[in-house]
Every structure is written in structure tokens, then in C-alpha cells.
């Protein structure tokens, strides 16, 4: 039974990986990737509401007087 010659496997696999890498780079380089968007500082306008300025009591629905 003949012995399998594996002496050329390393260079074959290495050249295949390098070729695939270059092919992938060429494929990806054809796409247009937009630049990173610039970060804008957004400030939320402060709205004043009546309940922020005074203390309010929170009532539970069951503690309210019953409406007849």
C-alpha cells in the first residue's frame, strides 16, 4: 500500500489561505462604507411643570372616597 505524500500540503494550504484572504479583501474593498457619524450634543429643554414645584400626595385608588 503506497504511502500518502504530505510534503506539499503545507504550501498548498498556506497558498490557499493567502489567496482567499486577498480575494476577500478585493471583494470587501468594492463596497462603500460611510464615515463614522459625528456626535452631536443634544440637550433636552427643561420644562417646568406645576407638580415639580410643590409636593403632591399620591393617593391609592382604594383610599379615595367612593363615588356614588
C-alpha positions in Angstrom: 0.0 0.0 0.0 1.6 3.3 -1.1 2.3 6.0 1.5 0.4 9.3 1.1 2.8 12.1 0.2 2.0 15.0 2.5 5.1 17.1 1.8 3.3 19.6 -0.3 0.3 20.0 1.9 1.7 22.9 3.9 2.5 25.1 0.9 -0.8 24.2 -0.7 -2.9 25.1 2.3 -0.9 28.2 3.0 -1.2 29.5 -0.6 -4.9 28.8 -0.5 -5.4 30.8 2.7 -3.4 33.7 1.3 -5.4 33.6 -1.9 -8.7 33.5 -0.1 -7.6 36.4 2.1 -6.7 38.6 -0.9 -9.9 37.6 -2.7 -11.9 38.6 0.3 -10.1 41.9 0.6 -10.8 42.7 -3.0 -14.4 41.8 -2.6 -14.9 43.9 0.5 -13.0 46.9 -0.9 -15.6 47.4 -3.6 -18.2 48.4 -1.0 -18.7 51.9 0.1 -18.6 52.3 3.9 -19.8 55.7 5.1 -17.7 57.6 7.6 -18.4 57.5 11.3 -21.3 59.9 12.0 -20.3 63.0 14.0 -21.6 63.0 17.5 -23.9 65.9 18.2 -24.5 67.1 21.7 -28.3 67.1 22.3 -29.7 69.0 25.2 -33.2 68.3 26.5 -35.1 71.5 27.1 -36.1 71.8 30.7 -39.8 72.1 31.1 -41.3 73.4 34.3 -44.5 71.7 35.4 -46.7 72.7 38.3 -46.2 69.5 40.2 -42.4 69.8 40.2 -42.5 72.9 42.3 -44.8 71.7 45.1 -45.2 68.5 47.0 -48.1 66.3 45.9 -49.7 63.4 47.7 -50.2 60.2 45.8 -53.5 58.5 46.6 -54.2 54.9 46.2 -57.5 54.2 44.3 -59.0 52.3 47.2 -58.3 55.1 49.7 -60.2 57.7 47.7 -63.8 58.4 48.8 -66.2 56.3 46.8 -68.0 58.0 44.0 -71.8 57.3 44.0 
